[in-house]
Amino acid sequence: MALHGYEGSHRTLPPGYVSYADYSRIGSLPAEDYDAVTWDAAPGWAWGSMLLGFMEQSSVEDQLDPRQPAWAAVNRATLATQLELFLCPSVNGGDGPFVVVDAGGLPLLKSGGQIRLGRSHYAASHGQEEAWGDLSGPAGGLSGDVSRIADGPFYRNSRTRFRDITDGLSNTILLGEHSSRLSDKTWAAVVPGAFVHPRIHSPENGAESAATITLVHTGPAGELDLFGNPITSILPTFRPCTSDRCIRNTLAVPMVLLGDNVTRFVSEHVDLRTFSAITSIAEGEVVGAY
């Protein structure tokens, strides 16, 4: 309901997260306010923070200064607020705030201090593709414009309107459950330089860049398998999953929120191409039963 309320007021869904987008001048920002590899930058506010006023959380929203980076001192205490609306009561693995970490798993420091983020058990759909990490930065060939690859409703600086979802609202996932047993997710912000580390380690799992602290995708997205070969079909790594083979930046069903305001169960045995199809917004796939 909050997403529909936001779209009704702003004529667009909230961005996956808000980031400085003048990439020709991004180097003029303070060093701690942008990531030179990914071009993620201040202010960093994520989709959940922009829904607060539509979720009867205006008292929390009023404590935040959106003109400042989310991790600025004035925002830090509120950034760690734990809101029950973003928690699933049946999820295990933790429901409290967590400390943002760097590529090595150590606390990421901004202005000499640690950053704690309020946890979310729900992540926003980036679609089939992933357009973060190296791909979103200067080496990615996109000039920072991740919309050239992202095919889901939420991505960096996204402005998706319901009329853009031509595959149909009832056939498009907006949000999905992601257990904190797998990795940490937040409603609050994407912090440049942050990394998401999987809690379950396997050859398919590895630390991923800051965008995955609030976004997920289903694949396939040009990844390589263990032998360095391009993945051209949806492998089990990218399935809707409740098993230990889930990676840090995939949707973890069984529950998803569709664009028509319906929440439904999706079996982990769903056809993988069908599941991938219902995360993109305008690919024109014919969606089977799921």
C-alpha positions as a Markdown table, in Angstrom:
| # | Residue | x | y | z |
|---|---|---|---|---|
| 1 | Met | 0.0 | 0.0 | 0.0 |
| 2 | Ala | 2.9 | 2.4 | 0.8 |
| 3 | Leu | 4.4 | 1.7 | -2.6 |
| 4 | His | 1.1 | 2.4 | -4.3 |
| 5 | Gly | 0.7 | 5.6 | -2.3 |
| 6 | Tyr | 4.2 | 6.8 | -3.2 |
| 7 | Glu | 3.6 | 6.1 | -6.9 |
| 8 | Gly | 0.3 | 7.9 | -6.7 |
| 9 | Ser | 1.9 | 10.9 | -5.2 |
| 10 | His | 5.1 | 11.1 | -7.2 |
| 11 | Arg | 4.0 | 9.3 | -10.4 |
| 12 | Thr | 6.9 | 6.9 | -9.9 |
| 13 | Leu | 8.0 | 4.2 | -7.5 |
| 14 | Pro | 10.8 | 5.2 | -5.2 |
| 15 | Pro | 14.3 | 4.7 | -6.5 |
| 16 | Gly | 16.1 | 1.6 | -5.4 |
| 17 | Tyr | 18.5 | 4.1 | -3.9 |
| 18 | Val | 19.5 | 7.7 | -4.5 |
| 19 | Ser | 23.0 | 8.4 | -5.6 |
| 20 | Tyr | 24.9 | 11.5 | -7.1 |
| 21 | Ala | 24.5 | 11.1 | -10.8 |
| 22 | Asp | 26.8 | 13.7 | -12.4 |
| 23 | Tyr | 29.5 | 11.2 | -13.0 |
| 24 | Ser | 31.7 | 13.7 | -14.8 |
| 25 | Arg | 32.1 | 15.5 | -11.6 |
| 26 | Ile | 31.8 | 12.7 | -9.0 |
| 27 | Gly | 35.4 | 13.1 | -8.1 |
| 28 | Ser | 34.6 | 16.5 | -6.6 |
| 29 | Leu | 32.7 | 14.8 | -3.8 |
| 30 | Pro | 34.4 | 14.2 | -0.4 |
| 31 | Ala | 36.3 | 10.9 | -0.7 |
| 32 | Glu | 34.1 | 9.1 | 1.8 |
| 33 | Asp | 30.9 | 10.1 | 0.0 |
| 34 | Tyr | 31.5 | 8.1 | -3.2 |
| 35 | Asp | 33.1 | 4.9 | -4.4 |
| 36 | Ala | 35.5 | 5.3 | -7.3 |
| 37 | Val | 34.9 | 1.7 | -8.4 |
| 38 | Thr | 31.1 | 1.5 | -8.4 |
| 39 | Trp | 30.2 | 5.2 | -8.5 |
| 40 | Asp | 27.8 | 4.7 | -5.7 |
| 41 | Ala | 27.6 | 8.0 | -3.9 |
| 42 | Ala | 25.8 | 10.3 | -1.4 |
| 43 | Pro | 23.1 | 10.7 | -0.3 |
| 44 | Gly | 22.4 | 6.9 | -0.5 |
| 45 | Trp | 18.8 | 6.9 | 0.7 |
| 46 | Ala | 17.2 | 3.5 | -0.1 |
| 47 | Trp | 13.6 | 2.7 | -1.2 |
| 48 | Gly | 12.5 | 1.9 | 2.3 |
| 49 | Ser | 13.5 | 5.2 | 3.8 |
| 50 | Met | 11.4 | 7.0 | 1.1 |
| 51 | Leu | 8.3 | 5.0 | 2.1 |
| 52 | Leu | 8.3 | 6.1 | 5.8 |
| 53 | Gly | 5.7 | 8.8 | 5.4 |
| 54 | Phe | 3.4 | 6.3 | 3.6 |
| 55 | Met | 3.8 | 3.7 | 6.4 |
| 56 | Glu | 2.7 | 5.9 | 9.4 |
| 57 | Gln | 6.4 | 6.3 | 10.3 |
| 58 | Ser | 6.6 | 10.1 | 9.9 |
| 59 | Ser | 8.1 | 10.4 | 13.4 |
| 60 | Val | 11.1 | 8.4 | 12.1 |
| 61 | Glu | 11.2 | 10.3 | 8.8 |
| 62 | Asp | 11.2 | 13.6 | 10.6 |
| 63 | Gln | 14.4 | 12.7 | 12.4 |
| 64 | Leu | 16.3 | 12.2 | 9.2 |
| 65 | Asp | 17.9 | 15.1 | 7.2 |
| 66 | Pro | 17.6 | 14.0 | 3.5 |
| 67 | Arg | 19.8 | 16.9 | 2.5 |
| 68 | Gln | 22.7 | 15.2 | 4.1 |
| 69 | Pro | 24.3 | 11.8 | 3.3 |
| 70 | Ala | 22.4 | 9.0 | 5.0 |
| 71 | Trp | 25.6 | 8.2 | 7.0 |
| 72 | Ala | 26.1 | 11.8 | 8.2 |
| 73 | Ala | 26.3 | 12.2 | 12.0 |
| 74 | Val | 22.9 | 13.9 | 12.1 |
| 75 | Asn | 21.3 | 10.7 | 10.7 |
| 76 | Arg | 23.3 | 7.9 | 12.2 |
| 77 | Ala | 21.2 | 7.2 | 15.3 |
| 78 | Thr | 17.9 | 7.1 | 13.3 |
| 79 | Leu | 19.5 | 5.1 | 10.5 |
| 80 | Ala | 19.8 | 2.2 | 12.9 |
| 81 | Thr | 16.1 | 2.3 | 13.9 |
| 82 | Gln | 14.5 | -1.2 | 13.7 |
| 83 | Leu | 11.0 | -1.0 | 12.3 |
| 84 | Glu | 8.8 | -4.1 | 12.7 |
| 85 | Leu | 7.1 | -3.3 | 9.3 |
| 86 | Phe | 10.4 | -4.4 | 7.6 |
| 87 | Leu | 10.7 | -7.6 | 9.6 |
| 88 | Cys | 9.2 | -11.1 | 9.0 |
| 89 | Pro | 8.3 | -12.7 | 12.3 |
| 90 | Ser | 9.2 | -16.2 | 11.0 |
| 91 | Val | 12.7 | -15.4 | 9.7 |
| 92 | Asn | 15.7 | -16.6 | 11.6 |
| 93 | Gly | 19.3 | -15.2 | 11.4 |
| 94 | Gly | 18.7 | -12.0 | 13.2 |
| 95 | Asp | 16.3 | -9.0 | 13.3 |
| 96 | Gly | 18.4 | -6.3 | 14.9 |
| 97 | Pro | 20.5 | -3.5 | 13.3 |
| 98 | Phe | 23.8 | -4.5 | 11.8 |
| 99 | Val | 27.2 | -2.8 | 11.3 |
| 100 | Val | 28.1 | -1.9 | 7.8 |
| 101 | Val | 31.4 | -3.7 | 6.7 |
| 102 | Asp | 34.0 | -3.3 | 3.9 |
| 103 | Ala | 35.3 | -5.8 | 1.4 |
| 104 | Gly | 37.4 | -7.5 | 4.1 |
| 105 | Gly | 34.4 | -7.8 | 6.5 |
| 106 | Leu | 35.7 | -5.1 | 8.9 |
| 107 | Pro | 33.5 | -2.2 | 10.0 |
| 108 | Leu | 33.4 | 0.5 | 7.4 |
| 109 | Leu | 34.2 | 3.8 | 8.9 |
| 110 | Lys | 32.8 | 7.2 | 7.8 |
| 111 | Ser | 34.1 | 10.3 | 9.6 |
| 112 | Gly | 35.9 | 7.9 | 11.9 |
| 113 | Gly | 32.8 | 6.1 | 13.1 |
| 114 | Gln | 30.9 | 2.9 | 12.4 |
| 115 | Ile | 27.5 | 2.9 | 10.7 |
| 116 | Arg | 24.6 | 0.7 | 11.9 |
| 117 | Leu | 21.6 | 0.1 | 9.7 |
| 118 | Gly | 18.1 | -1.0 | 10.6 |
| 119 | Arg | 17.5 | -4.5 | 9.2 |
| 120 | Ser | 15.0 | -5.5 | 6.6 |
| 121 | His | 13.8 | -9.0 | 5.7 |
| 122 | Tyr | 12.5 | -7.7 | 2.4 |
| 123 | Ala | 14.6 | -6.7 | -0.6 |
| 124 | Ala | 13.6 | -4.8 | -3.8 |
| 125 | Ser | 13.8 | -6.5 | -7.1 |
| 126 | His | 16.5 | -5.3 | -9.5 |
| 127 | Gly | 15.1 | -7.7 | -12.1 |
| 128 | Gln | 16.9 | -10.5 | -14.0 |
| 129 | Glu | 20.1 | -8.5 | -14.6 |
| 130 | Glu | 22.5 | -7.0 | -12.1 |
| 131 | Ala | 24.0 | -3.6 | -12.8 |
| 132 | Trp | 26.2 | -2.9 | -9.8 |
| 133 | Gly | 29.8 | -3.3 | -8.6 |
| 134 | Asp | 32.4 | -2.8 | -11.3 |
| 135 | Leu | 29.7 | -2.7 | -14.0 |
| 136 | Ser | 28.1 | 0.5 | -12.5 |
| 137 | Gly | 31.3 | 2.4 | -12.3 |
| 138 | Pro | 33.8 | 3.9 | -14.8 |
| 139 | Ala | 35.0 | 0.6 | -16.0 |
| 140 | Gly | 31.5 | -0.7 | -16.7 |
| 141 | Gly | 30.9 | 0.9 | -20.1 |
| 142 | Leu | 27.6 | 2.4 | -19.0 |
| 143 | Ser | 28.8 | 5.8 | -18.1 |
| 144 | Gly | 27.1 | 5.2 | -14.8 |
| 145 | Asp | 23.6 | 4.8 | -16.3 |
| 146 | Val | 22.6 | 1.4 | -15.0 |
| 147 | Ser | 19.1 | 1.7 | -16.5 |
| 148 | Arg | 20.8 | 0.6 | -19.7 |
| 149 | Ile | 21.0 | -2.9 | -18.2 |
| 150 | Ala | 18.7 | -3.1 | -15.2 |
| 151 | Asp | 15.4 | -4.6 | -16.2 |
| 152 | Gly | 13.5 | -4.6 | -12.9 |
| 153 | Pro | 11.5 | -2.0 | -11.0 |
| 154 | Phe | 14.3 | -0.9 | -8.7 |
| 155 | Tyr | 17.9 | 0.2 | -9.3 |
| 156 | Arg | 20.2 | 3.1 | -8.7 |
| 157 | Asn | 18.3 | 6.3 | -9.3 |
| 158 | Ser | 15.4 | 4.4 | -10.8 |
| 159 | Arg | 12.2 | 6.2 | -11.6 |
| 160 | Thr | 9.9 | 3.4 | -12.6 |
| 161 | Arg | 6.2 | 4.2 | -13.2 |
| 162 | Phe | 3.5 | 1.7 | -13.1 |
| 163 | Arg | 2.8 | 2.4 | -16.8 |
| 164 | Asp | 6.4 | 1.3 | -17.5 |
| 165 | Ile | 5.6 | -2.2 | -16.2 |
| 166 | Thr | 4.2 | -3.4 | -19.5 |
| 167 | Asp | 4.6 | -7.1 | -18.5 |
| 168 | Gly | 1.7 | -6.4 | -16.1 |
| 169 | Leu | 1.6 | -5.5 | -12.4 |
| 170 | Ser | 0.2 | -8.9 | -11.6 |
| 171 | Asn | 3.2 | -10.6 | -13.3 |
| 172 | Thr | 5.9 | -8.4 | -11.8 |
| 173 | Ile | 7.6 | -8.9 | -8.4 |
| 174 | Leu | 8.4 | -5.6 | -6.5 |
| 175 | Leu | 9.7 | -7.0 | -3.3 |
| 176 | Gly | 10.7 | -10.4 | -1.9 |
| 177 | Glu | 11.7 | -12.0 | 1.3 |
| 178 | His | 15.4 | -12.4 | 2.0 |
| 179 | Ser | 16.4 | -14.2 | 5.2 |
| 180 | Ser | 19.1 | -12.6 | 7.3 |
| 181 | Arg | 20.4 | -16.1 | 7.7 |
| 182 | Leu | 21.8 | -15.6 | 4.2 |
| 183 | Ser | 23.0 | -12.0 | 4.3 |
| 184 | Asp | 22.3 | -8.6 | 5.7 |
| 185 | Lys | 19.7 | -6.3 | 4.1 |
| 186 | Thr | 18.4 | -2.9 | 5.1 |
| 187 | Trp | 15.5 | -0.5 | 4.5 |
| 188 | Ala | 17.6 | 2.6 | 5.1 |
| 189 | Ala | 20.5 | 3.3 | 2.8 |
| 190 | Val | 23.3 | 2.1 | 0.4 |
| 191 | Val | 26.7 | 3.2 | 1.8 |
| 192 | Pro | 29.5 | 3.7 | -0.7 |
| 193 | Gly | 32.4 | 1.3 | 0.0 |
| 194 | Ala | 30.1 | -1.2 | 1.8 |
| 195 | Phe | 30.1 | -4.9 | 1.0 |
| 196 | Val | 27.5 | -7.6 | 1.6 |
| 197 | His | 29.1 | -10.9 | 2.8 |
| 198 | Pro | 27.3 | -14.2 | 2.6 |
| 199 | Arg | 26.8 | -16.0 | 5.9 |
| 200 | Ile | 26.8 | -19.3 | 4.1 |
| 201 | His | 30.1 | -19.9 | 2.3 |
| 202 | Ser | 30.5 | -22.0 | -0.9 |
| 203 | Pro | 32.3 | -21.6 | -4.2 |
| 204 | Glu | 29.2 | -19.8 | -5.6 |
| 205 | Asn | 29.2 | -17.3 | -2.8 |
| 206 | Gly | 31.3 | -14.2 | -2.4 |
| 207 | Ala | 31.1 | -10.7 | -1.1 |
| 208 | Glu | 29.2 | -8.3 | -3.3 |
| 209 | Ser | 29.1 | -4.5 | -3.5 |
| 210 | Ala | 27.0 | -2.0 | -1.7 |
| 211 | Ala | 23.9 | -2.0 | -3.9 |
| 212 | Thr | 23.1 | -5.5 | -2.7 |
| 213 | Ile | 22.5 | -4.3 | 0.8 |
| 214 | Thr | 18.9 | -3.4 | -0.4 |
| 215 | Leu | 18.6 | -4.9 | -3.9 |
| 216 | Val | 18.4 | -8.4 | -5.4 |
| 217 | His | 18.2 | -10.0 | -8.8 |
| 218 | Thr | 17.3 | -13.4 | -10.1 |
| 219 | Gly | 19.6 | -13.9 | -13.1 |
| 220 | Pro | 20.9 | -14.9 | -15.5 |
| 221 | Ala | 23.1 | -11.9 | -15.7 |
| 222 | Gly | 26.3 | -12.7 | -17.5 |
| 223 | Glu | 28.0 | -14.4 | -14.6 |
| 224 | Leu | 30.7 | -17.0 | -15.1 |
| 225 | Asp | 30.6 | -20.5 | -13.7 |
| 226 | Leu | 33.4 | -22.2 | -11.7 |
| 227 | Phe | 35.3 | -22.9 | -14.9 |
| 228 | Gly | 35.1 | -19.4 | -16.2 |
| 229 | Asn | 32.3 | -20.1 | -18.8 |
| 230 | Pro | 29.5 | -17.7 | -19.2 |
| 231 | Ile | 26.2 | -18.7 | -17.6 |
| 232 | Thr | 23.6 | -18.7 | -20.3 |
| 233 | Ser | 20.7 | -20.2 | -18.4 |
| 234 | Ile | 19.3 | -19.9 | -15.0 |
| 235 | Leu | 21.4 | -22.3 | -12.8 |
| 236 | Pro | 20.4 | -23.4 | -9.3 |
| 237 | Thr | 22.5 | -20.6 | -7.9 |
| 238 | Phe | 19.9 | -18.2 | -9.1 |
| 239 | Arg | 16.8 | -20.1 | -8.2 |
| 240 | Pro | 14.1 | -18.9 | -5.8 |
| 241 | Cys | 15.4 | -20.6 | -2.7 |
| 242 | Thr | 15.2 | -21.4 | 0.9 |
| 243 | Ser | 18.3 | -23.7 | 0.8 |
| 244 | Asp | 21.9 | -23.1 | 1.7 |
| 245 | Arg | 22.7 | -22.6 | -2.0 |
| 246 | Cys | 21.1 | -19.1 | -2.1 |
| 247 | Ile | 23.6 | -16.4 | -2.6 |
| 248 | Arg | 23.8 | -13.0 | -1.0 |
| 249 | Asn | 22.0 | -11.0 | -3.7 |
| 250 | Thr | 19.2 | -13.3 | -4.8 |
| 251 | Leu | 15.5 | -13.2 | -3.9 |
| 252 | Ala | 14.7 | -15.8 | -1.2 |
| 253 | Val | 11.1 | -16.9 | -1.5 |
| 254 | Pro | 8.5 | -18.2 | -0.5 |
| 255 | Met | 6.7 | -14.8 | -0.2 |
| 256 | Val | 6.8 | -12.1 | -2.8 |
| 257 | Leu | 4.9 | -8.8 | -3.3 |
| 258 | Leu | 3.6 | -8.3 | -6.8 |
| 259 | Gly | 2.9 | -5.0 | -8.4 |
| 260 | Asp | -0.9 | -5.3 | -8.1 |
| 261 | Asn | -0.6 | -5.2 | -4.3 |
| 262 | Val | -0.9 | -9.0 | -3.9 |
| 263 | Thr | 1.4 | -11.0 | -1.7 |
| 264 | Arg | 1.8 | -14.6 | -2.7 |
| 265 | Phe | 3.8 | -17.8 | -2.1 |
| 266 | Val | 6.2 | -19.0 | -4.8 |
| 267 | Ser | 7.3 | -22.6 | -4.5 |
| 268 | Glu | 11.1 | -23.2 | -4.6 |
| 269 | His | 10.3 | -25.8 | -7.4 |
| 270 | Val | 8.9 | -23.1 | -9.7 |
| 271 | Asp | 10.1 | -23.2 | -13.3 |
| 272 | Leu | 13.3 | -21.0 | -13.1 |
| 273 | Arg | 12.6 | -19.2 | -16.3 |
| 274 | Thr | 9.2 | -18.3 | -15.1 |
| 275 | Phe | 10.6 | -17.0 | -11.9 |
| 276 | Ser | 13.1 | -14.9 | -13.7 |
| 277 | Ala | 10.4 | -13.5 | -16.0 |
| 278 | Ile | 8.3 | -12.2 | -13.2 |
| 279 | Thr | 11.1 | -10.0 | -11.9 |
| 280 | Ser | 11.6 | -8.0 | -15.0 |
| 281 | Ile | 9.1 | -5.3 | -16.0 |
| 282 | Ala | 9.1 | -5.1 | -19.8 |
| 283 | Glu | 10.7 | -8.1 | -21.4 |
| 284 | Gly | 7.4 | -9.3 | -22.9 |
| 285 | Glu | 7.7 | -12.9 | -21.7 |
| 286 | Val | 4.7 | -15.2 | -21.6 |
| 287 | Val | 4.5 | -16.2 | -17.9 |
| 288 | Gly | 3.3 | -19.7 | -17.1 |
| 289 | Ala | 1.7 | -20.9 | -13.9 |
| 290 | Tyr | 3.8 | -20.5 | -10.7 |
